[in-house]
């Protein structure tokens, strides 16, 4: 059964740990993340970008696959299926398809428009019992064509969006999507503290979790971050494991070309990476 992310994030905020959002791209990705969450007894959020949703034949297919897998694999830990960086139309489509959690990313819009569209979604999600994530201030890097440069959000704008009654708030604190450049100055904890002071108990979300040093992750969690997004890191280990399998010629031995065998090393690599992150974030054993 899919659940809203609200309870898991409130518990994480109170318990000073974070729940990982791991983006899914196909069946292997989804299965690896769900099995690892169950093995570690950890709550988990499956993130689906609009691009990934399209790739997987639409949001209804994603919902059907995820629900079927939860049932078939006997998954009992809390699982939220979450639209990542959704447009307003994408948010409506995922609500209709049966997602349990929605992110509306209006951070690139004029603030008034972001505010108005978030307001409209708060009421709908509230009635349907879905969790809603909003974003203020661009986060650096590229995500589905939106490019930022590690900007920091305005704490006053964060307060205005938080006061609408969203479940969680993503705010730029110098984080970047994708790989971090060598000259990255690190997270701005002064910005994080200022945002926390304005939004109070609101669980905060850290995007671009790939490449942030572990000590900075732990400090961010201690300052109110309850959800951390991981995507690029899983893609990189999947790619490395697949490359190694082919470079070693294993795809040409016996039935090594069978896609189930070809994708198995990447699947195991994702499981290992998700386990590492759940242990770092402190969510293991918290389901």
N, C-alpha and C positions, 0 to 999 in steps of 0.2 A: 504494500500500500504506500502510495506517495503521501508525504505530509508537507505542511507549510514549514518554512525554516524558522518560524518565530520562536517556538519553544526551545529548539536546539541552540539558537543564538543567544537567547536570554540566559539559558543555563551556562553557556560558554562565557558570556560577559561576567556573570556572577562568580564562576569558577576560575576565572583568569586563564582560560585556554581559548583556542580558536578552532572553528570547524573549517575544514578544507573544502573549497569548491574546485573540483577537478573537471575540466572540460572534456566532453566526449565527442568522438568523431566517427565512430562505427561500433559494430557489435563487440569486437575485441576490447576496445577501450572501456565500454560500459561494463562488460563482464569482469574485467580486471579490477576496476574500481569498486564495484559492488562486492566481489568476493573478498577483497582486502579489507573493506569496511567491516564486513561480517567477521572475518578472522580476528580483527583487532577490537571488535565490539565498539566501533566508533560511528557516531552519526556522520552523514556525508551529504554533500550537495553536488549533484551532477549539473554542470554548466553546459548550455547549448547556445552557441552564437547563431545569429541569423544565417550566416554562411554555412555552418555545420548542419543546421536544420534543413536547409535547401539540399545540401549534399546527401543527407539521409532520407530524401524523398518526402520531406514535409514534417511538420510538427506532430501530426496524428501518428505517423509511422514511429517517430521517436517515443511518443507516449506508449504506444502499443508494445514496442520492443522492450522498453524499460519495465512496464508493469508485468509483462510476460516473464521477464528475467527474474524479477523480484519473487514472483510466484514459483517458478521452476527451480530456482537456486535456493529457495527457502531463506530468503533474506529477511531478518527480523529487526535489524537496526533501522533507525529513522533515516529515510531517504527523501530529499527534496529534489524535484526536477525543475531547474531554474533557467529562465531565459537570460542569457548574458549579453549585456550592451544592446538591449532591444530598442527599436524605434517605437513610436506610438502605435503604428499599425501592426508591428511585430508583436507588441505586448498584447494587443487585442486578439490577434491570431492564436497566440499561445494560451491565453485565457480560455478561448473557445475550444482549443484542442485538448485541454485537460492538464496543463502544467500546474504544479502546486506552488510555484514561486516565480516572480517576474522581476526583471530589472528593466526599468525605463531609464535610458541614458539620454538625458536632455542637456548634458554638460556643454555641448558645442552650440546650443541654441542661445539666443538672448535670454537672460535670467528670467524675465517676465514670462516668456513662453515655456521655459522649463518648469516654472512654478505652476502655471495654468494646467499644463498637461499632466504633471505629477498629481495635482489636486484631483483631476478627473479620474485618474487610476486608483488613487487612495480609496475613494468611495466604493468602486467596483470590487477591488481586491478584499476590502473589509467585509463586504456583504458575502462574498464567496469563500472567505476564510483562507485566502492566499497571502503569502508574504510578499512585500514589495520593497525593492531596493531602488534608491534614487542616487543620482550622482551629481556632485557639484565640482566645478573646476576641472579642467582637462588633466588627464593622466598621460604622461609622456609615452612615446613610442607609437606604434601603429596597431590598430585593432579594427578590422573590417573597414579599412580605408580612412579611419579618423586618426589624424596624427597630432600628437602633442609633444611637449619637450620637458616633461617632469615638472610641470607647474604645480603651484600650491593653491589650494582652495581658499576662498575668503570665509573666515569663521562666521561672519554675520549672515552670509548667504546660506551657509550650512544650517544655521539655526532656523532660518525661515523655512527651509525644506523639511527639516526634522520636525518642526512644529505642525506640519500638515498631518503627521501621524503615520509616516512611512515606517516600515519594520526595521530597516537598516540603511545606513548611509555610506556611500563610497565618496571619499574626498581625496583629492590629489594632495600628497605630502612629499612630492619629489620622486614618486615611484614611476616606473616606466614599463610598458608592455614589451615582451620579447627579451632579447639579450641586452644586458646593461653595458654601456660604453666604459672604457677604462677610466675616463675622467669624471664618472658619475660621483657627485658629492655626497651621496647617501641620503637617507630619509631625513626630513625636517621634523624633528621631534617637538620643536617649539610650535610649529603649525599644528601638529597633532594635539598637543596639550591645550592650545587655544581653542581648537574645534571641540575637544572633549568638554572644556569648561562651558562652552555655549550650548552643547546638545545634551548634556547630562547623561542619562542612562541609555541613550540610543546606541545599539551595537554598531560599531564602525567596521568598514570593509576595506581591506588592503588589496588592491589590484596589482597585477604585475609581480606576483610572488617569486617568479623565477629569477635567481641571481641576487636576491637581497641576502646579505650575510645573516647567519643564524642568530647572532647576538642582537642584530637590529630587529629581526622577526620577534624575538622574545621580548624585547623592550616595547615594541609596538603593541603586543598582546597585553603587556602589563599596563599600558596606557589606554586600553579600551577597545582594541581591535579584536573582533569576535569571529571574523570570517576572512579567510585568505584565499585568493584565487591562484590556481596553478594550472598552466596550460603548456607553455613552451617547453618546460623541463621534461614533461612526459613525451612530447613530440621528439625531443632530442634523443632520449634514451631508446625510444622505439626505433628511431632511424639508425642509431649506432648498432643496436642488436641485429636489425635486419641486414644492414651492410656487412656485418661480421659473418653472419650465416652464409650469405651469398659469396663473399670473398673467400671463405674457407671451402667453397664448392659443395656445401651440404645440400644445396638444392638439386644437385646433379647425381646424388647418391641415392639409389633405391627410388622410393617415392618422395624424395625430399622436395619435389616441386609442388606437392599437395599444399594448397593454401593454408590448411590447418597446421601443417608442419612449418611452412615458410613464415607464418605470422606468430608462431609459438614463442620464439625468443623475444620478440618485441612485446608480446603480451606479458611475459614474465618480468621483463624490464620495467614495464609500467607498474606492475604489482609491487615491485621492490621500491620504486620511487614514491609511490603513494604511501606505502608503509613508513618509509623514512619521514615523509612530510607529516603524517598523522602523529607520529611519535614526537616530532619537533613541535608541532602545534599544541600537543597535549590533549588531543581528542580521543586517543586510544583508551578503551575501558570506560568511556563516558556515555555509551548508548543506554 
